[in-house]
Amino acid sequence: MTDRMEKNEGRDAAWRRELRDAMPAKERTAIPRAVMPMLPGEFRITNNDEVNQGLSEEQAVLEATRCLDCPTPTCIEGCPVNIAIPDFIKNIQRRDLPEAARILRKTSALPAVCGRVCPQERQCESRCIYNKMKKAPVAIGYLERFAADAERDSADTKIPEIVDNGIRVAVAGSGPAGLSFAGDMRRRGFDVDVFEALHEIGGVLKYGIPEFRLPNSVVDAELDTLRAMGVRFHANTIIGKTLSYDDLLNMGFRGIFVASGAGLPRFMGIPGEELSGVMSSNEYLTRINLMGAGRPGYDTPVLKGRRVAVIGGGNTAMDSVRTARRMGAERAMIIYRRSEAEMPARIEEIAHAREEGVEFLTLHNPVEYIGDDKGRVCGVRLQRMELGEPDASGRRSFVPVEGDIVTLDIDEAIVSVGVSPNPLIPDSIDGLNVTNRGTIAVDEAMQSSMPLIFAGGDIVRGGATVILAMGDGRKAAASMAEKLLADA
């Protein structure tokens, strides 16, 4: 086995050396970064079609050619799941797309998802050597999506050979952390059952992210791959209610990974939040994305405001305001207390929102919602803000401008100022330690105060990105596997 691995590594070194020698670095760095084809803004607000259309093979090969195949690939350091980035990119360059996809799947259970929704500009691409040259980094996210989509389109997803070890583990939640954990544990030979509280598998990937950014068909294809590996999924099952911790132990599960997310919406505690027409992004997006509100054949009600204010500056706020435009809003506004430079949303999402006619009222903060005589929201009072000194996170603080308040006419407000962990599982298990934020307390191995319970994703972080949740799932899988196999 070792001799064969060494021969393969030598072979790979040879073809990669040929690729490097085929074009001087100066010529590679002169190639402009690929531009993602996308639907025009005026058309896309009329439907839920995916905005980014994906690179063609010729675009992808040329973009892969830009990669300098650095001896020390710092891009990998920026990836929470440690994808072998130059390895898969160079296989795209030589048009070995099945091998590129295989490399991605060695460390990522959801490459087609990550290629669409991960903030690569703040992670892997931010570490690309091109940044030191004052040039646009290699489009790692576009290439990841391309390789994963090519695999799906070919209907030739390679399922890894798995040697069963007979040890059963349970997963609470089918979002990115749970799916990443499930894939890694199954690769190691564990029997894996994933329990999802909702009627659709996928967690936040299904209820939180609109199809114009992440089509359900893409998520379903990734789930089918996990099913083909032997992962079992159970919908409509609430851990802590439908099944208790003791029930899982009695069913023979030797380890439990809690990945129940942070689905409890936060509000600002200002007057008027009880008015009809004021809701959380969580409720708004779940009604539309998961429950079909506004689509033919679905009876789920949802308010279709003409003048919609979305409070917040993150990706969920952008998803909400862009969804409002697709639901017919004539005026859709982002209201954010800092400047655009401080917005946590992806630059691409902000740009897409602007192209779709969204207005940005930065340096404004709601202080009160105004209702009509029927108890419906009809306006919002905004306090104008100015930036102060940086806070503990490095972002500049916001300071009210005394006496400067404006009133806007609105008929719907969507609040997107963060989420908190659902307390159901922590409250249902005696001895499970939680933090003062309500998150499950874990150590560096993602192990909780209960020896058989590990946790990761938003139930630990309190709200983060898909890829960080996946990183937690991978780390927890490695830790739990080591523990269970040692105890076997």
N, C-alpha and C positions, 0 to 999 in steps of 0.2 A: 504493500500500500504506500509506504513512504517513498520507495523508488519511483512509483507511478506519479505520485504527487510532485516529486522533484522534476521528473521529465515534463509534466504539464506546465510547471512554473517556468522551466527553461524555454518551452515552446512559446508560452505567452510572452516571455521577455523578448523573444526573437521577433514576433510579429509586432509587438508594441514598439520595439526599436525601429523596425522598418517604417511604421507609421510616423514616428518622430523624425526620422531621417528624410522622409519623403517631402517635407516642406520646412523651410527655415522658420524658426520661432518668430522672426520679424514679419514674415508673411502671414502667419497664423494670427498674430495680434492685430493685423491690419484688416482682418475680416470683421465686418460689422455684426453686432449681436442680432440674432433672429428676431423678427417682429411677429408676434402672435396674430394670426388672422382672427378677426372677430366680426360678429354681426353689427351692423350700424345701429347707433343708439335709438334713432327714431323708430326703427323696426322692432327692436328687441323689447321695448316697453309694451308691445301689443301681445306678447306671448311669454312662455316660460322656457323657450329654447335656450340651450347652453350658449352663453355669450362667446367664450373662447372656443375656437373651432379646431385647435390643434395644429401642430406643424405637419407639413408634408414630409415625405421621406427625404427628399432632396434638401429641404430646409434643415431637417434634423441632422443629416450627415454633415452638412456644412458647419452647423453650430458645434457638433461634436469635434470637428476638425480644429476649432478654436482652442479646445482644451490642450494645455501644454504638458499634460501628464507629468506633473511636478514630482520630483523624487520624494518630497515630503508633502503629501496632499493635505493642506490645512483645511480644505473644504470639508473633509470628513469630521474634523474636530467640531464643526458647527452643526453637525447632524445628530439630533438626539437618539436616533436608532443606529447610528454608525454605518450607514450604507457605504459600500466600497465605490465611491462616486467615480473616480477615474476609470475603474474597471468596467462599469456598465457603459460609460460614455464612449470609451474607445471601442467597445464592441458595436455600438451604434455606428461609429465612424467606418468600421469595416463591414457594416451591414449584416452583422450576425445578431439579429434582433432577438431570437430565442435565448441566446446566451446572455444578452443584456437584461432581459426580463428575469432569467434565472438568478442572476447576481442580485437584482433588486429584491427578489422574494426570499433570499437567504436571511435578510435582516428586516424586511418590511412586509407585514401582512396585508397592507393596503396601498400599494404603489400608485395605482390609478387615482386614488383619493388624495394622497399626499401631493402628487403632481399638480393637483388642482387647487387645493386649499391651504397648503402649508406656506408660512411666511418665509420663503427661501431667502428673500432679500435681507432678512434679519438673522438668518442662520447660515446654511452652507454657502450661499452666494456672497454673503458678507465677508467670508474668509478667503474668497478666490483671489489669487495673486494679481488678477487684472485690476483690482481696486488700487493696488500700489502703483500701477501704471497710469492711474486716472482714466481707466477705460471701463466700459460696461462689463460686468462679470459674465462668465459662461452661464447660459440660461439652463441651469441644472434642473429646475422645476419643470420647464417645458420638455426637456429631454426625458425626465422620469415619466411624465405623462405619456409621451410618445411611445416609449418602450412598453409600458403597461398596456396602452391601448392597442398596440400592434399585436401583442400576445392575445388579448381578448378577441380582436378581430379575426385572428387566425384560428380561433377555437382550438388552440394547442397548448393550453396551460399545463406545464409539467408539475405533476404531483410528486412531492418527495417520497422516497421509500421510508416507511415508518416501521419501527420494531416496537410492538406494544410491550409495556412493562406491567400492565394490570392495575396501576394505581389510578384511582378516580379523583378528579378535582372539579370543583364547581366555580362558576364565574357569575357574579351578580352584576348584570348590566352588559349590553351589547354595543356600547359605543367604542370609540377608538382604543381606549385602554384595555377594555375587556377583550376585544377582537385581537389585538396585538398579543396579549397574554395567551389567549386560546391557541393562536397559531404556533407560538413558540413552544408551549407545553405539548401540543400534539406532535410537533416535530421530534420532541424528546421521548415520545412513546406513551404519554399519559392519556387516559380516557378523559375527555373534556366535555362538560355540559354547561352551556351558557343559558342563563335565565334572564329574560327581559320582561319588565313590568308592562310595557305597552304591547299593542297588537301587531306591531311591525318590528322586525329585527333591524338593528342599526343604530339605535340610540340617537344621539345628537346629529349624526350624519343624515338621518332621515327626517327628524322633526325640526332641527335647528337650521340646516343649511338649505337654501332654496335650490330648486332644480336648475335654474339658470346659471348656477355656479357649480353645483355637483348633482348631476342627474341620478335619479334613483336606480336607473339601469346599471350605472357604474358601480354603485354600492352593492347591488344585488349580485353582480358578477364576482365581486370580491368575496361575498358571502358564500357563493356557490363553490368557490375554490376551497374555502375552509370546510364546507360540508363534504366535499370530495376527499379531503384529508381525514375525515372522520369526526369532526367537531359536531356536536348535537346542539340544536337551538330549541328553546322552549319559550314561546311568547305568552303574554297574559299571566305571568308568574311573578309575584312581588315577594322578594326575599325580605323576611321580617313580618310578612302578613300571610301570603299564600303558603309559604314554606318558612319555618323558623330555622334558626341556627341548629337546634337540636334535631330537627327533621333532616337536615342535610347530613349531619353526622350519622343518623340512623340509616340513611340511604347508602352509606358506605363511602362518602366523600372524605378524603384524607387531608384535603387542603381547600381553602376558600379564598378567592380573590374578589374583593369588593371594588367594583368600578361603576358605582351607581350614579356618578356625575354630580352636577350642581344644578338641579332643576328648580330651585326655590328662588323666584324672582325678588329683586330688591326694588323698593320705591324710595322716594326722597323724603317722605314725611312732610310734605307741604300741603297747604289747604287745597281742597278740591280734588284730591286723588280718588275720592270715592265716586266721582261723577261718572255717569254713563259715557262711554267713549274714551275713557282713560284706561289703558291696559298695559301689560308688560309685553316686551318683545317675545318672551317665552310663549305666552298665550297666543299672541297674534300669529307667530310663525308656525306653531304647532297646529292651530286650526287650519291654516292654509297648506302647509307642506305635508302634514301627516294625515289630516282629516278631510282634505279635498275642498275646503271652503272656496266658493267662487267658481268651481269647475262643474261642468255638466254631469248630472247623475249623483251629485253629493248634496245632502241637505244641511251640512254643517253651517251654522250662521256665522257671519263675520261682518263687522262694520266696514263699509266702503266709503271712507271719508273723501271729501273733495279738497279739503285743506288740512293736510296731515303734518303734525310736528313729531319728529322722532328725537328723543332726548338721549344724547350719548355720542361717542365718537369712535367706538370699536367696530369690529367686523360685523357683530350682530346688529348694531345700529344701521350699518350700510345695507345689510341684508333686509332689514325691515323697511327702510325708506325706499329701496329699489323695488321691493315687493309692493309697497303702497302705490308706486307709479304704475305697476302692472295691474293693480286692482282698480285703476281709474282715477287716482288722485290728480287733480289739475295743478295743485301746488303741494309739493312734498319738500319738507325742510329738515335739515339736520341742525339741531340746537346743541351747541357744545360750549362748555365753560372756559376752555382754553383756546389757543390758536390752532390752526390746522397743523402746524409743525409738531404739536404735542399729541395729535390724534394717534391712538394705538392701532387704528385700522390699517390694513395693508394699503400701500400707495396705489396699487392697481385697483382696489375696490373703491377708493376715493375718486380716482379718475373715471371709473366706469359710472359711478353715481352721477358725477358732474355731466358726463356725456348724455345721460338719460334725463337731464333736466332737473336734477335735484339742486335745491338752494342750500347754501351753507351759512348759517348764522353763528359764527364763532364768537368767542368772548361774550356769550350770553348764557344766563342760567335761569331756569324757571323758579319763580317764587310763589306762584299761585295759579291754579286753574279756575276759570270763571264758568259758571253754569247758567243755563237759561231757566225759565220757569217750569220746565219739565225735568229738570235734573240732568240735562245733557251738557257736555262740555261745549262751550262756544267761543272760548278765548283763553289765552295764557298770558300772564304778566312775566316779563323777562327783566332780570337785573343785568345791566351791562357790567362786564368785568374787565380788568386789566391784569397783565402778567406781573407777578412779583418775583421773589427769589426762588431758586430751585428748591424743591422739597427733597425728602429722603431718597426718593426714587431717581432723582436727577432731573425730573421734569419741573418746569417753572410753576410755581404756585399761582393761584388765581385770587384776585382781590376785588371786591365790589367797588364800583365807582359810585360814590355816595349820591343818592337822589336821582340816578339815571335809570329810569324804568320805562320800558315800552310795552305796549299791549298789542298782541296779534290776534286776529280772528282765525279760529281753527274749529274743526268739527270732529277731530280725532287726535289723540295724543298717545304715542307709543313710547313707553319708558324702557330704556336700555342702558341702565347704569350699573349693571353687574348682577351676579347671581350668588346664592348661598347653597351649601350642600343640603341635600334632602336629609332630614334627621331620622328617617324611618329606620334604617339599618343600625346606625349607632345607638338609637334609643331602645332597640329591641334585643340587644346583646349585652348582658351584664358582664362588666369587667373590660369592655372595649373602651379604651381611653380616647377622648377627643380633645381637640384644642379649644381655646376660647373663641375661635371662629366657627366652631362646629364641625371642623374637618377631622377625619380620623388621623390620629397621631401614629406615625410610622418611623422606623429607624432607617439607616442608610440602605438596608436590604429590602425596604418597603414592607417590613414585617410589623404588625400591630402589637398591642399589648397581649393579644390572644395568640398563642403559638401557632395555631392552625390558620389564622386569618392574616392575609396580606392585603394591601390596598394601593390604589394608584389612580391617576387622572384627577378630575376635578373634585372628587370626594376627599382628596388629600390636598390638592393645590387651591381649591376654592374657585377655579375658573382659569383656564389656560387654553393653549392651542391643541389642535388634533395631534400634532407630532410630539409635543411634550407628553401628552397622555400616552401615546404609543411607546415612548421611551420608558415611561413608568411601567407599562405592561411588560416590556422586554426585561427590565431589571428585576421585576417581581418574579417573572417566570424563571429566570436563572437562579434566583435565591431560593424560591420554593422547591424547585427541582433538586437542588443540591441538598436541601434539608430532608425532603421526603425519600430520596434515594439513599441517603446516609442512614435513615431510620428503618429502611426496608429490611 
